[in-house]
Structures are given as C-alpha cells and as structure tokens.
Amino acid sequence: MTITPLSLPQPRRAPELGREALIVCESLVRIYQTGSIEVQALQGLDLVVESGEMVAVVGASGSGKSTLLSILAGIDAPTAGRARVDRWDLLAMSRADRVRYRRHTVGFVRQQSTSNLVPYLTARQMVDLPMTAARTPARTRRARSAELLKALGVAECADRRPAQMSGGQQMRVAVAVALANEPRVLLADEPTGELDTATSAEVLGALRDVNRQLGVTVVVVTHDPEISGKVERTVAIRDGRTSSEVLRRAATAADGDVGMVAEEYAVMDRAGRVQVPREYREALALTRRVRLVLAPAPVAIRPAPADRP
Ligand SMILES: Nc1ncnc2c1ncn2[C@@H]1O[C@H](COP(=O)(O)OP(=O)(O)OP(=O)(O)O)[C@@H](O)[C@H]1O
C-alpha cells in the first residue's frame, strides 16, 4: 500500500506569541475547587491584545468571561499557563506587586454601577481617592479629576453623590475613577448590563473616547450586541477557550459608500487546534475524521471519504 505524503512548504519559524503586545494570555487555566468538585473555568485560553486596541469579549453564560477579566484585573490568580500585562507576569506577582499592578496598570469597572461607587462621596471625591492612595500631589489630583470628569462628559456631576446621578452618569463616573491613576488598560465587565439602549450607547461612546482620545487599551466583556457589533475586534469564548474572532474594518463600496465589513476567524491555539464552527461542520457533514488539503488555498478542511454521507 502506498501512502501519499502531504507535501509541505519549508516551515517558517513561528514568532513568539504576542511579544510586542500589551496583554498576552497563553494556555491559561483557572480551576475552582469547591469541596470535592472542580470547575475548569478557563481551559487553555489564548488571547493577545495590542496596545491601543478596543476588544469585546463575548460568550455564553459560564464560558469564563468574568474569570478572565478578574485575572487580568489582578483580583484572581490563574492556576496554570501564561498571562502577562505590560511588564507584569500575573502568575509570579508578589502581594505588593499585585497592589501596584491594580493601582497603576489596570482600571476595572464592574457591572453594577453602584458597586463601583461610594454612596456618601461626590464624583470628584471618588476620582480623587485612588490618586490619594497613590500619593499624588493635591494640585495634580484636582486637575486630573476635573479633566477626567470633563472627558467622560460628567463634569456637571462633580459635586453630586451617586444617588443624584442617572445610571449612565454613574457608569461614566465609575470609568473616570478607574482611570484616575492613568492605567494603560481599562477592563469593563458588562458595563451596559443594567442600562437601556440609549444609555448603553452613551456608555459605549464614553469607552470609545477613552480608547481613542486617551489612548487606553479597553477590554470589555459584554452580552450587548450594540457594543460587540461596534468594536474593531470581538473575541468569542466557548468552554473556557477563545473559539473565534470577528474583525471589523471600514471598507468603501463600489458606489463610494463607506461601511463596516465584518470577517469571522476561527482561532488556532499553540498546538494547532482549531474549533470548526458548528454551522461549517453541519454544512460540510464533517464528523470524526477530516482531510486537510494544502492547495490551492493555504489549508482547506474536507470531510474524510469514509465520513461522507
Ligand atoms: N469563585 C468560583 N468558585 C467556583 N466556581 C466558579 C467561581 N467563579 C466562577 N465559577 C465557575 O466558573 C465558570 C465560569 O464562570 P464565569 O463567571 O467566568 O463565566 P461568565 O462567562 O462570566 O458567565 P456570565 O456571563 O454568566 O457572567 C462557571 O462554571 C462558574 O460557575
């Protein structure tokens, strides 16, 4: 019997994953242990975010989105794998490093706007608080609070307490608080989860401004198609792994109109594993064995003859 070998081009050396990136997660694992029960919230997740990007993370309930964000926020520690943000290795941080990291490198906004805020403080006092903890001089603190509240469109709330603000204003003040110490990364967990459509659009606008005008890298976990459909990159998590990504870019049509084009990509991990989307598997009747073909496209995936109906 003769076996036709695959004819492969000379291998190119794979570059190190995300060497220049701001956020790199590789084969990230988080196992929660409750009694004798183990839950694998993250099962080898890969994620690379470049400095200056705005990325939405989507996925079904329980897929591991909040776990990922808590790890990136320095609140939770991974069980295994690699996670680096800026110069920080999130698996090897001391307690003191973790405090520094949370104070200066990342800002975190939670879903309930009220849980981000202190009920008896004004917006100005709340933005001041993280800077006081970082021993920023009073004059700089005053200037930065005013600047941030203005940049987020809530300057008129400076002397108001949370109860005197709308849900959208509370969320924008929470973003200002998260940005007080000039972090490079803003992490937001379902920031529009409790808001109506108009207010959600307002908060999305604020996150975009933070990204584009202040140059902060934004990672936002969301179920809200208003957010995930409007950012340049949406990463989907399934069962604790990144399964696919949608990239959006502006394109000019033949009639000269500029519109957004969205392209979906499957994500391949370091071991070369790709999850073929269910629609493709069903449409092509792919089951257990598949045939990989190198030409004419770089790689085509076809059903193995025996698996064909
Ligand atoms: N502290 C914990 N202890 C035990 N299990 C946990 C803990 N936190 C999360 N889990 C489990 O880990 C898995 C992932 O949870 P996670 O909250 O990250 O999902 P999610 O995608 O954010 O879900 P949702 O969209 O509902 O917020 C779930 O099965 C969850 O029950």
The ligand as an SDF file (V2000), in Angstrom:
LIG
                    3D

 31 33  0  0  0  0  0  0  0  0999 V2000
  -15.4890   31.5490   42.6970 N   0  0  0  0  0  0  0  0  0  0  0  0
  -15.9150   30.4950   41.9990 C   0  0  0  0  0  0  0  0  0  0  0  0
  -15.9970   29.2810   42.5760 N   0  0  0  0  0  0  0  0  0  0  0  0
  -16.4240   28.1980   41.8810 C   0  0  0  0  0  0  0  0  0  0  0  0
  -16.7710   28.2360   40.5700 N   0  0  0  0  0  0  0  0  0  0  0  0
  -16.7150   29.4340   39.9370 C   0  0  0  0  0  0  0  0  0  0  0  0
  -16.2960   30.6220   40.6170 C   0  0  0  0  0  0  0  0  0  0  0  0
  -16.3350   31.6480   39.7280 N   0  0  0  0  0  0  0  0  0  0  0  0
  -16.7670   31.1180   38.5560 C   0  0  0  0  0  0  0  0  0  0  0  0
  -17.0010   29.8020   38.6770 N   0  0  0  0  0  0  0  0  0  0  0  0
  -17.4540   28.8830   37.6040 C   0  0  0  0  0  0  0  0  0  0  0  0
  -16.5570   29.0300   36.5160 O   0  0  0  0  0  0  0  0  0  0  0  0
  -17.2880   29.0060   35.2710 C   0  0  0  0  0  0  0  0  0  0  0  0
  -17.0330   30.2980   34.5120 C   0  0  0  0  0  0  0  0  0  0  0  0
  -17.6270   31.3830   35.2290 O   0  0  0  0  0  0  0  0  0  0  0  0
  -17.5610   32.8950   34.7570 P   0  0  0  0  0  0  0  0  0  0  0  0
  -18.2660   33.7190   35.7930 O   0  0  0  0  0  0  0  0  0  0  0  0
  -16.1730   33.2620   34.4160 O   0  0  0  0  0  0  0  0  0  0  0  0
  -18.4450   32.8590   33.4180 O   0  0  0  0  0  0  0  0  0  0  0  0
  -19.0510   34.0460   32.5600 P   0  0  0  0  0  0  0  0  0  0  0  0
  -18.7890   33.6920   31.1380 O   0  0  0  0  0  0  0  0  0  0  0  0
  -18.5350   35.3460   33.0540 O   0  0  0  0  0  0  0  0  0  0  0  0
  -20.6040   33.9190   32.8830 O   0  0  0  0  0  0  0  0  0  0  0  0
  -21.7310   35.0790   32.9410 P   0  0  0  0  0  0  0  0  0  0  0  0
  -21.9220   35.5640   31.5420 O   0  0  0  0  0  0  0  0  0  0  0  0
  -22.9400   34.3350   33.4580 O   0  0  0  0  0  0  0  0  0  0  0  0
  -21.2310   36.1230   33.8860 O   0  0  0  0  0  0  0  0  0  0  0  0
  -18.7470   28.7800   35.6470 C   0  0  0  0  0  0  0  0  0  0  0  0
  -18.9990   27.3910   35.5410 O   0  0  0  0  0  0  0  0  0  0  0  0
  -18.8270   29.2480   37.0710 C   0  0  0  0  0  0  0  0  0  0  0  0
  -19.8570   28.5700   37.7620 O   0  0  0  0  0  0  0  0  0  0  0  0
  1  2  1  0
  2  3  1  0
  2  7  2  0
  3  4  2  0
  4  5  1  0
  5  6  2  0
  6  7  1  0
  6 10  1  0
  7  8  1  0
  8  9  2  0
  9 10  1  0
 10 11  1  0
 11 12  1  0
 11 30  1  0
 12 13  1  0
 13 14  1  0
 13 28  1  0
 14 15  1  0
 15 16  1  0
 16 17  2  0
 16 18  1  0
 16 19  1  0
 19 20  1  0
 20 21  2  0
 20 22  1  0
 20 23  1  0
 23 24  1  0
 24 25  2  0
 24 26  1  0
 24 27  1  0
 28 29  1  0
 28 30  1  0
 30 31  1  0
M  END
$$$$
